[in-house]
Amino acid sequence: MTIDEIIALVAALDGVLTVTPGPDDGSPEISWGDTFFYYAPNGVAPTTTQPFATIVTKNYPGDEKSRLDRPAAFRVNVAAGKESFIQWTGRAPRETADDVDPSVTDTVIAHPVYGSAGWLAVVNPAEHTDTTTRELLHKAYDLARARYERRAGATSGR
């Protein structure tokens, strides 16, 4: 999968806001060129929720072991829920595991920084993880949409 294929897949889902920060939007320079996906049917980036998935194209501070500074390297990060996390890692999110190389490609792993929060990651998804990455992105979308709808129902007095 390419970055453009992932963006097209997720952006086509109903209510998704795709944000790709750049130099003219006031966002931090470290985020420029990365992509963030929110469930935001009103088209406004939420200020109180995290994206449900991201694509990062470079190392962030504390995440140098992912080696995203390699040519054409990128990582898809997905908040696909505790059940998916356990299915793919064999452990609960809060349990630590330092035995996985975060730079491994085409493999579903616990996110090297946000794994404890239940995030999964795939560096350069390809043949082995194409279908799984798509499924995880859809799962994360479904969870984000359900959270949004629960919150909207709570604020409308339902």
N, C-alpha and C positions, 0 to 999 in steps of 0.2 A: 504494500500500500504506500502511496505517496502522501505527502502532506496535503496536496490539493485534493486527492481522493477522499481523505478523511474529512477535510473541511466541507467538501460538497455533500458527503453523506450526512454529517451532523447538521449542517446549515439547512438542509432540506426538511428536517423534522419540524413539525408545527410548533411555533412559539419559541424557537431557539434564537437567541441573540449571539452572534459571533463577533468577538472583539479581537482585533489584531492591532495592538498598540504601535505607535510610531512617533517620530520626533515632534510632530506638530499637534499632538493631542494632550500634552501635559503629563503623560504617563512616565513612570521611572524608566530610565534608559535601559536597565537590565531586561525589561519586558518587551522591548521593541522587537518586532518580528515573530514573537510567540503568539499563540492563538488561545483564546479563552471562550468556552461555551457556557452560556447561562440559559436556564429556562426563564424567559422573560416575555410573555405574550404581549405585553404592552410596549415592547421595543426599547425599554429603558434598563440600563445595567443596574442590577440590584446593588444596594450598598450594604445590605445586611446578610447576604448569603455568598458562599463561595461558588465558583463555577463547578459544573458537574464533570467537566473534562477539560483538559488543556493539551496543547502541543508545545513543547519547548525545544528550542534549537541550539541551546548553549548551556554550559555549566552555570549553575547558580551557586552562590556562596554556600559552602558546606556540602555540596553535591558534585564535587570534582571527580569522584570515583566513577561516575556514570560516563565520563569521557565523551560528552556531547560536543567537545571541541574537534572531534574527528570530522573529516570531510563528509558531508551529506548525512551526518548523524542527527537524529531527532528522537524525541520520546513522546509517546502518547500516555497521558496520565488520566486515570478514570476512577471516579468515586462510584463504583458499582455495587456498594453495599457489603455488609458483613458476610452474608451468605456466599456471595461470589468470591470475596477475599479468602474465606476459609476453603472454598472449593479449589482455588488456584494455588494457595500457598500451603494448605494443610495445617494452618494454625490460626488462632484468633489474632485480630489486628494488634492488640497490645502486647502480644508475646514477641520478644525480640528474636531475630535470626540474622546472624552476620555471615552465614555460609553461602550467600548468593552474591555473585559478581554483578553489580548494578550496571555494568557496561555490556553484558551479554545481549546479543541481538535476537530478534524474532522469538522471544520467550516471555511469557507472562510472569512478572515478579511483583513482590511487594514494592511499593514506591520506596526508594532509598531514604527519603526524608519523611514522607507523610504516610508510610505504611502503618504506623501506629494509629493513624486516624482511619485506616481501612482503604486507603488508595492503592490501586494496582497500577502497573506501568508496563509498557512494552517499548523497547528501543528498536527502531526500524522494523515495524511489523512487516512480515513477508509471508512466504508460503505456509509456514507452520502456525502463524497466528492471525492470518487475514480474517478468517471466519470468526475466530474468538474475539478479536479486537472489535469487529462490527457488533457482535452480540453484547460485549461489555459496554460499548458506547450506547447501545439501545437500552440496556438495563439501567445505566446511570441516568439517561434521559428520563426513563419512566419513573425512577425514584425522585428526581428533581421535580418533575411535573406533579407527582403525588404530594410532595412536600409543599409546593406552591399552592396547590388546591386546598390542602388542609389549612394552611395559614390564611388563605383568602376566605375560607369558610369560617374560621375562628374570628376574623376581624369583621365579618358581615353579620355576626350574631346568630349564625345557624346552629 
